[in-house]
């Protein structure tokens, strides 16, 4: 009879373990063994042997519910940033132009250190031996503590001219608390299975319990990893920064500017384009100087030969006219 009662308790825990993985955030139904599966005889849940096993009625209590959002109704209509239960993943993407690339790179390192952040990724393009004079571009992924988000974002304005900025936030609070509730349920199952394993007497019971424990431990590991990932994303904001080296920072005049401002900007742009075009021409000449010298020499020789031939033709025409006379 004692082994039958133990098997009944084991079946109840296994049933709880099987049902708990698929439910989270809500109450789990009472996991008592149906009357049809109870052993025959005068056995009842209140019998003396039931309590001798140490399996109290509370062992089959419903799994804990997901924590509710305190003050959720109070925060409705307010800012999500003021909700202490919110789990925000904050990200920002910035494109920055700079005329002093090296100084901007150092300023970014200092800003990251001042905010207690770190580089998750850093890539530099251009500036190698093969293209030492080419414009450089840096791609950086920076992680900073969430509470330093505004400080870091405002500090990026000192790196150069921000041409593009995109911010977004994602609230993963519902998924976070759902996963947290699942984890608590699995840990409760683990404790119950361990208690039953200590009382197991037959090899079949031990094998069944260890198998159930293995599955529960796997679920605990999965949920713990997911919570750690959420904590990392929520605790540190992510900034993707593109830093470009330019000869001159682009400063376009908006459509809201006055006619005089727009005309002045257009005139200045024309002068810059003319100066840049002249510089480009000089650079082209420097790359093709030898070809230009050869072409110039050929042109000089052709002019000299052409003049000589023209003089000969004039003299010949003059002598022909005298002969006719």
C-alpha positions in Angstrom: 0.0 0.0 0.0 2.8 2.4 0.8 4.4 2.0 -2.6 1.1 2.6 -4.3 0.7 5.8 -2.3 4.2 6.9 -3.3 3.5 6.1 -7.0 0.3 8.1 -6.7 2.3 11.1 -5.3 4.9 10.7 -8.0 2.3 10.7 -10.8 0.8 13.9 -9.4 4.1 15.7 -9.4 4.9 14.4 -12.9 1.5 15.6 -14.1 2.2 19.0 -12.6 5.6 19.1 -14.2 4.1 18.3 -17.6 1.4 20.9 -17.4 3.3 23.7 -15.8 5.7 24.2 -18.8 2.9 25.2 -21.1 1.2 27.7 -18.8 2.6 30.9 -17.3 1.3 34.1 -16.1 -2.0 32.5 -15.0 -3.2 30.1 -12.3 -2.6 26.4 -12.9 -5.5 24.1 -12.2 -5.5 21.9 -9.2 -3.2 18.9 -9.9 -4.8 16.3 -7.7 -5.0 12.8 -9.1 -8.5 12.0 -10.6 -10.6 9.6 -8.6 -10.5 7.1 -11.4 -6.8 6.7 -11.0 -6.9 6.2 -7.2 -6.0 2.7 -6.0 -8.8 0.4 -5.0 -9.7 -0.2 -1.3 -10.4 2.1 1.5 -7.6 4.6 0.6 -8.4 8.3 0.8 -6.3 11.5 0.7 -7.0 11.9 4.4 -5.8 8.5 5.4 -2.9 8.1 7.9 -0.5 6.7 5.3 -1.0 9.8 3.1 0.4 12.0 5.9 3.1 9.5 6.8 4.6 10.0 3.3 5.1 13.6 4.1 3.1 14.7 1.1 0.8 17.3 2.4 -2.2 18.7 0.6 -0.2 21.9 -0.1 2.1 19.9 -2.4 -0.6 19.9 -5.0 -1.5 23.6 -4.6 -1.8 25.6 -7.8 1.4 27.1 -9.2 2.2 30.7 -8.4 0.7 33.3 -10.6 2.7 35.9 -12.6 3.3 39.0 -10.5 0.8 41.7 -11.3 1.7 45.2 -12.4 1.2 47.3 -9.3 -0.1 50.7 -10.0 -0.7 49.8 -13.7 -4.0 51.7 -13.7 -2.2 54.7 -12.1 0.4 54.8 -14.9 -2.1 54.6 -17.7 -1.8 57.6 -19.9 1.5 58.6 -18.3 5.0 58.2 -19.6 6.3 54.7 -19.8 9.7 55.9 -18.7 8.1 56.8 -15.3 6.7 53.3 -14.8 9.1 51.4 -12.4 7.7 48.0 -13.7 8.5 48.8 -17.3 11.4 46.8 -18.9 12.6 49.1 -21.7 15.2 48.2 -24.3 16.5 51.5 -25.6 18.4 51.8 -28.9 19.7 54.8 -31.0 21.4 55.1 -34.4 23.4 58.2 -35.3 25.3 59.3 -38.4 27.9 61.9 -37.7 30.2 63.9 -40.0 33.5 65.4 -38.8 36.4 67.3 -40.2 38.7 66.2 -37.4 38.3 62.4 -37.5 41.0 61.5 -35.0 39.8 64.0 -32.4 36.2 62.7 -32.8 37.3 59.1 -32.3 39.1 60.1 -29.1 36.2 62.1 -27.9 33.9 59.1 -28.4 36.2 56.9 -26.4 36.2 59.4 -23.6 32.5 59.9 -23.7 32.0 56.1 -23.5 34.3 55.9 -20.5 32.6 58.8 -18.7 29.3 57.1 -19.0 30.6 53.7 -17.8 30.0 52.0 -21.1 32.0 49.8 -23.4 32.5 49.0 -27.1 30.6 46.0 -28.3 32.0 46.4 -31.8 34.3 48.9 -33.6 35.3 48.9 -37.3 37.4 51.4 -39.2 37.4 51.8 -43.0 40.0 53.8 -45.0 43.3 55.3 -43.8 45.4 52.2 -44.6 48.7 52.3 -46.5 47.0 51.7 -49.8 44.5 54.5 -49.3 46.2 56.7 -46.7 44.6 59.9 -48.0 41.2 58.4 -48.4 38.3 59.6 -46.2 37.9 57.4 -43.2 34.7 56.0 -41.8 34.1 54.3 -38.4 31.2 52.0 -37.4 30.8 51.7 -33.6 28.4 49.8 -31.4 28.5 51.2 -27.9 26.7 49.9 -24.8 26.1 52.3 -21.9 24.1 51.9 -18.7 20.4 52.7 -19.3 20.5 55.5 -16.7 23.2 57.2 -18.7 21.3 57.1 -22.0 20.4 60.8 -22.1 23.9 61.9 -21.0 25.6 59.9 -23.8 23.1 60.9 -26.4 23.6 64.6 -25.6 27.4 64.1 -25.6 27.4 62.8 -29.2 26.7 66.3 -30.4 30.3 67.2 -29.5 31.7 64.5 -31.9 30.7 66.4 -35.0 27.7 67.3 -37.1 24.8 64.8 -36.5 23.2 64.3 -39.9 20.8 61.6 -38.8 19.4 60.3 -35.5 17.0 57.5 -34.9 15.8 56.4 -31.4 13.5 53.6 -30.4 12.4 51.8 -27.3 10.8 48.4 -26.7 9.0 47.4 -23.6 9.5 43.7 -22.9 7.9 43.8 -19.4 5.1 41.4 -20.3 7.5 38.8 -21.7 9.9 39.4 -18.8 7.4 38.8 -16.1 5.9 35.9 -18.0 9.3 34.2 -18.1 9.9 35.0 -14.5 6.6 33.3 -13.5 7.6 30.3 -15.6 10.9 30.1 -13.8 9.3 30.3 -10.4 6.9 27.5 -11.3 9.7 25.3 -12.5 11.7 25.9 -9.3 8.7 24.9 -7.2 8.4 21.7 -9.2 12.1 21.1 -8.7 11.7 21.3 -4.9 8.8 18.9 -4.9 10.6 16.4 -7.1 13.7 16.6 -4.9 11.5 15.9 -1.8 10.0 12.9 -3.5 13.4 11.6 -4.6 14.6 11.5 -1.0 11.7 9.2 -0.2 11.9 7.0 -3.3 12.4 3.3 -2.5 12.2 1.5 -5.9 14.5 1.9 -8.8 11.6 2.7 -11.1 10.5 5.6 -9.0 14.1 6.9 -8.8 14.5 6.7 -12.6 11.2 8.5 -13.2 12.0 11.2 -10.7 15.5 11.8 -12.1 14.0 12.0 -15.6 11.5 14.6 -14.5 14.2 16.5 -12.6 16.3 16.6 -15.8 13.5 18.2 -17.8 12.7 20.7 -15.1 16.4 21.7 -14.7 16.6 22.2 -18.5 13.6 24.5 -18.4 15.1 26.4 -15.5 18.3 26.9 -17.4 16.4 28.1 -20.5 14.3 30.6 -18.5 17.3 31.8 -16.5 19.2 32.5 -19.7 16.3 34.4 -21.2 16.0 36.5 -18.1 19.7 37.2 -18.1 19.5 38.3 -21.8 16.6 40.6 -21.0 18.5 42.1 -18.0 21.5 42.8 -20.2 19.4 44.5 -22.9 17.4 46.5 -20.4 20.3 47.4 -18.2 22.5 48.8 -21.0 21.3 50.9 -23.9 22.7 50.3 -27.4 24.1 53.0 -29.7 25.0 52.4 -33.3 27.3 55.2 -34.4 28.5 55.9 -38.0 31.4 58.4 -37.9 32.4 59.8 -41.4 35.4 62.0 -42.2 34.6 64.8 -44.6 36.5 67.7 -46.1 33.6 70.0 -45.2 30.6 69.4 -43.0 27.3 69.4 -44.9 25.1 72.1 -43.7 22.0 72.3 -45.8 19.7 75.3 -45.5 16.1 74.2 -44.7 13.0 75.1 -46.7 11.9 77.3 -43.8 14.8 79.7 -44.2 14.3 83.1 -45.7 14.9 83.8 -49.4 18.0 85.8 -48.6 19.4 83.0 -46.5 18.7 80.4 -49.2 20.3 82.6 -52.0 23.3 83.3 -49.8 23.7 79.6 -49.2 23.4 78.8 -52.9 26.0 81.4 -53.7 28.4 80.0 -51.1 27.8 76.5 -52.4 28.6 77.6 -56.0 31.9 79.2 -54.8 32.8 76.0 -53.0 31.9 73.9 -56.0 34.1 76.1 -58.2 37.0 75.9 -55.8 36.5 72.2 -55.4 36.4 71.8 -59.2 39.6 73.7 -59.6 41.3 71.6 -57.0 40.0 68.4 -58.7 41.4 69.7 -62.0 44.9 70.3 -60.5 44.8 66.8 -59.0 43.9 65.4 -62.4 46.8 67.2 -64.0 49.2 65.9 -61.4 48.1 62.3 -62.1 48.4 62.9 -65.9 51.4 65.3 -66.1 53.6 63.1 -68.2 50.8 62.4 -70.7 50.1 66.1 -70.9 53.8 66.9 -71.5 53.9 64.4 -74.4 50.7 65.7 -75.9 52.1 69.3 -75.6 55.3 68.3 -77.2 53.5 66.6 -80.1 51.3 69.7 -80.5 54.4 72.0 -80.6 56.0 69.8 -83.2 52.8 69.7 -85.3 52.6 73.5 -85.2 56.2 74.0 -86.2 55.9 71.5 -89.1 52.7 73.0 -90.2 54.1 76.5 -90.3 57.1 75.3 -92.4 54.8 73.5 -94.8 52.7 76.7 -95.0 55.7 78.8 -95.8 56.9 76.4 -98.5 53.5 76.4 -100.1 53.4 80.2 -100.1 56.9 80.4 -101.7 55.9 77.9 -104.3 52.8 79.8 -105.1 54.8 83.0 -105.4 57.3 81.5 -107.8 54.6 80.1 -110.0 53.0 83.5 -110.3 56.3 85.1 -111.4 56.8 82.4 -114.0 53.5 83.0 -115.6 54.1 86.8 -115.8 
